[in-house]
């Protein structure tokens, strides 16, 4: 789906339920060269959907060819590049963060296209440690087969080793356009957004979603204070279109960012108010703030409260103590 002449969204139907909004994968292209923003899942259907879209691009980009890496072997499913017209060179796959719904398809797409994978150094370190107990954004129901699938996706994501590490302010050139790397820690500590200056398009990964709010884990895997700072920083970019990691594109960028900032401050006030009424345990805070929450979302809600509490504690506005084997929080 074309969003601007240089930006396309590449859909893929999810073969399972892992959340209400499938991960978005975007293509930036100019002058016969292209870059993917995120890679989606690594299952056969998702990967092939993205490759087929690349092969079907009209105009001079209609035949995918290998980029700067190793060309795919015979039988890989890549369309031939013989003929008259310019082929699209997929030069980069830029990962906004390490979560499996954004990264587990990257290595297979690299194998098929020769594109170079780019990501932040913090995220690459986490990808390599795929056996560690690191929270993901896929909340699967308890089932052994699904747990095995999750581990398989973690292994697949770990193969997305960086061909190029990128950090704040780095520029990724695609044809005649520039993609600026914006380090936006919060959702994960190595999360990045990408700003396509020539189109005034901001790709936000899971820092900003098209619908709803994103989960922020407490330290060491996320940071609510840094997240709010990242949102404030994104407001300084002259963006006309926001392309999120999940959900529809956003045209009123400044309003969306301010809504998310206001939501976090309002949640903070709710927590402080509940603590002031003596609701000092995590369970009491959950019951007070999320009284009718679907049980399947309880773990995520606990994480949000703990992330806010860690921020407030770091600011000296909340203190905790152990009481009867339970952690109790109170306003300072």
C-alpha positions in Angstrom: 0.0 0.0 0.0 1.5 3.3 -1.1 1.5 5.9 1.7 3.7 8.5 -0.2 5.6 8.1 -3.5 8.6 6.9 -1.6 7.0 5.0 1.3 4.9 1.8 1.1 3.4 -0.3 3.9 3.8 -4.1 3.2 1.0 -6.1 4.8 1.1 -9.7 5.9 -1.8 -11.6 7.4 -1.0 -13.1 10.8 -1.4 -16.9 10.8 -2.2 -16.8 14.6 -3.5 -14.4 17.2 -0.7 -12.6 18.9 -2.4 -9.3 19.6 -5.1 -7.2 17.9 -2.7 -5.3 15.5 -0.2 -7.1 13.3 3.3 -5.6 13.0 3.8 -3.1 10.2 6.7 -3.4 7.8 7.5 -0.3 5.6 9.5 0.1 2.5 11.4 3.4 1.8 12.6 3.6 -1.8 14.3 6.1 -4.0 16.5 5.9 -7.1 16.3 2.1 -7.5 17.4 1.5 -3.9 15.2 0.5 -1.0 15.2 -0.1 2.8 12.7 -2.0 5.0 11.7 -0.5 8.3 11.3 -3.6 10.5 10.9 -7.1 9.3 7.8 -8.6 10.9 7.5 -12.2 11.9 9.8 -14.9 10.5 7.1 -17.4 9.5 6.9 -18.5 5.9 3.7 -16.6 5.1 4.9 -13.3 6.5 8.3 -13.5 4.8 6.9 -14.5 1.4 4.2 -11.8 1.6 6.9 -9.2 1.9 9.0 -10.6 -0.8 6.1 -10.9 -3.2 5.2 -7.2 -2.5 8.8 -6.2 -3.4 8.6 -8.1 -6.6 5.3 -6.6 -7.6 6.3 -2.9 -7.3 5.3 -1.1 -10.5 7.6 1.0 -12.6 11.4 0.7 -12.6 11.4 -1.2 -9.2 9.5 -4.3 -10.5 12.2 -6.9 -10.0 13.9 -7.5 -6.7 17.6 -8.2 -6.9 20.2 -9.0 -4.3 21.7 -6.0 -2.5 25.2 -5.7 -1.2 25.2 -9.1 0.6 25.3 -12.6 -0.8 22.8 -13.4 -3.5 20.2 -16.0 -2.7 20.8 -19.5 -4.0 18.7 -21.3 -6.6 15.3 -22.3 -5.4 15.1 -19.4 -2.9 12.0 -18.1 -4.4 13.5 -14.8 -5.6 12.2 -13.5 -8.9 14.8 -13.2 -11.7 16.2 -9.8 -12.4 16.9 -10.4 -16.1 15.4 -8.0 -18.6 15.5 -4.3 -19.4 14.4 -2.1 -16.5 16.0 -1.2 -13.3 15.7 -3.7 -10.4 15.0 -2.6 -6.9 18.1 -3.1 -4.7 17.0 -3.7 -1.2 20.0 -2.2 0.6 18.9 -2.2 4.3 16.6 -3.8 6.8 16.4 -1.3 9.7 15.0 -2.8 13.0 13.4 -0.3 15.4 13.9 -2.8 18.3 14.5 -6.4 19.1 11.0 -7.8 19.8 10.1 -10.9 17.8 7.2 -9.4 16.0 9.6 -6.8 14.4 12.9 -8.7 14.2 12.3 -12.5 13.7 11.8 -12.1 9.9 14.9 -10.1 9.4 17.5 -12.8 8.7 15.3 -14.7 6.2 14.7 -11.4 4.3 18.4 -10.7 4.4 19.1 -14.1 2.9 16.6 -13.6 0.1 17.7 -10.0 -0.8 21.3 -9.4 0.4 20.1 -6.4 2.4 22.2 -5.3 5.4 20.5 -5.3 8.9 20.8 -2.2 10.9 20.0 -1.8 14.6 21.0 -0.2 17.8 23.9 -1.8 19.8 21.7 -2.3 22.9 19.2 -4.2 20.8 21.8 -6.5 19.2 23.1 -7.5 22.6 19.6 -8.5 23.7 19.0 -10.4 20.4 22.1 -12.5 21.0 20.9 -13.5 24.5 17.8 -15.2 23.1 17.5 -17.7 25.9 17.2 -15.0 28.6 13.9 -14.2 30.3 13.3 -10.9 28.4 9.7 -9.7 28.0 8.2 -9.6 24.6 5.1 -7.9 23.3 3.4 -11.2 22.3 1.1 -12.3 25.0 0.3 -15.9 24.1 -2.1 -18.1 26.1 -0.4 -20.8 28.2 0.2 -23.8 25.9 3.3 -25.8 25.4 3.1 -25.6 21.6 2.9 -21.8 21.7 5.8 -21.6 24.1 7.9 -23.6 21.7 6.8 -21.3 18.9 7.9 -18.3 21.0 11.3 -19.8 21.5 11.6 -20.5 17.8 10.9 -16.9 17.0 13.4 -15.8 19.6 16.0 -18.0 17.9 15.1 -16.6 14.5 15.4 -13.0 15.8 18.8 -13.8 17.3 20.0 -14.5 13.7 19.4 -10.9 12.8 23.0 -10.0 13.7 23.9 -6.4 12.8 25.7 -5.7 9.5 25.7 -2.1 10.7 25.2 -0.7 14.2 23.4 2.6 14.3 22.9 5.2 17.0 21.3 8.6 17.5 22.0 11.0 14.7 23.3 8.4 12.2 22.2 8.8 8.6 21.1 5.9 6.4 21.2 6.9 2.7 18.7 5.3 0.4 19.1 6.5 -3.2 18.9 10.3 -2.9 17.0 10.4 0.4 18.2 10.3 4.0 16.8 8.4 7.0 17.9 9.9 10.3 18.2 7.5 13.3 16.6 8.9 16.5 17.4 7.0 19.7 14.1 6.8 21.6 14.6 4.6 24.7 11.6 3.6 26.8 9.7 0.7 25.2 13.1 -0.9 25.1 16.4 0.8 25.9 17.7 0.5 22.4 14.5 1.5 20.6 15.0 3.8 17.6 12.7 5.9 15.4 13.5 6.8 11.9 12.9 10.2 10.3 12.7 10.4 6.5 13.4 14.1 6.1 12.5 14.5 2.4 9.0 13.1 3.0 8.6 14.4 6.6 7.7 10.8 7.6 8.5 9.5 11.1 8.7 5.8 11.6 8.1 5.0 15.3 8.2 1.3 15.8 6.6 0.6 19.1 7.4 4.0 20.6 4.1 5.2 19.2 1.3 3.0 18.0 -1.4 4.0 15.5 -4.1 3.0 18.0 -3.9 2.8 21.8 -0.8 2.9 24.0 2.3 0.7 24.1 3.4 -1.4 27.0 6.5 0.0 28.9 8.3 -2.6 31.0 9.9 -1.6 34.3 13.7 -1.5 34.4 16.0 -3.1 33.3 14.0 -3.8 30.1 12.2 -0.5 29.8 12.0 2.9 31.4 8.9 5.1 31.8 10.9 8.3 32.5 13.0 7.9 29.3 9.9 7.0 27.4 8.2 10.3 28.2 11.4 12.1 27.3 11.5 10.3 24.0 7.9 11.4 23.2 8.8 15.0 24.0 11.8 14.8 21.7 9.7 13.4 18.8 7.5 16.5 19.0 10.5 18.6 17.8 10.6 16.8 14.4 8.7 18.4 11.6 6.7 15.3 10.7 3.6 15.3 8.5 3.0 11.6 8.7 3.7 9.1 11.5 4.1 5.4 10.5 3.8 3.3 13.7 4.9 -0.3 14.4 1.3 -1.4 14.8 -2.0 0.2 13.6 -2.9 2.8 11.0 -0.7 5.8 9.9 -1.2 9.1 11.9 -1.5 12.5 10.2 -1.9 14.8 13.2 1.5 13.9 14.6 1.8 16.5 17.3 -1.6 15.9 18.7 -0.9 12.1 18.8 2.3 12.6 20.7 0.8 15.0 23.2 -2.1 12.6 23.8 0.4 9.9 24.8 2.3 12.2 27.0 -0.9 13.4 28.7 -2.0 9.8 29.2 1.2 8.9 31.0 0.9 11.9 33.3 -2.7 11.1 34.0 -1.8 7.5 34.9 0.9 8.9 37.2 -1.7 11.1 39.0 -4.0 8.1 39.4 -1.2 6.1 41.0 -0.2 8.9 43.4 -3.9 9.4 44.3 -4.4 5.7 45.0 -1.2 5.6 47.1 -2.5 8.7 49.0 -5.6 6.7 49.9 -3.5 3.9 51.3 -3.7 1.6 48.2 0.0 0.8 48.6 0.4 -2.8 47.3 0.6 -3.8 43.6 -2.6 -5.8 43.9 -4.5 -2.8 45.5 -3.2 -0.5 42.7 -4.3 -2.9 40.1 -7.8 -3.2 41.6 -8.0 0.6 41.9 -6.7 1.6 38.5 -7.9 -1.3 36.3 -11.1 -2.5 38.1 -12.6 -4.3 35.1 -9.5 -5.4 33.2 -9.6 -8.6 31.1 -7.6 -11.2 33.1 -5.4 -11.8 30.0 -4.1 -8.3 30.3 -3.2 -8.4 34.0 0.5 -9.1 33.4 0.8 -6.1 31.1 -1.1 -3.9 33.5 1.2 -4.9 36.4 4.2 -4.0 34.2 2.7 -0.5 33.5 2.2 0.2 37.2 5.7 -1.0 38.1 7.2 1.1 35.3 5.4 4.2 36.7 6.4 3.4 40.3 10.1 3.0 39.2 10.0 6.4 37.6 8.3 8.0 40.7 10.7 6.3 43.0 13.7 7.5 41.0 12.3 11.1 41.2 12.0 10.8 45.0 8.2 11.1 45.0 7.5 7.5 46.0 9.2 5.2 48.5 8.8 1.5 49.1 9.2 -0.8 52.1 8.8 -4.5 52.9 5.9 -5.3 55.1 4.8 -8.9 56.0 6.7 -10.3 53.0 5.0 -7.8 50.6 6.3 -4.6 49.0 4.3 -1.6 50.0 4.6 1.8 48.3 3.8 5.2 49.7 3.9 8.9 48.7 7.0 10.7 50.0 
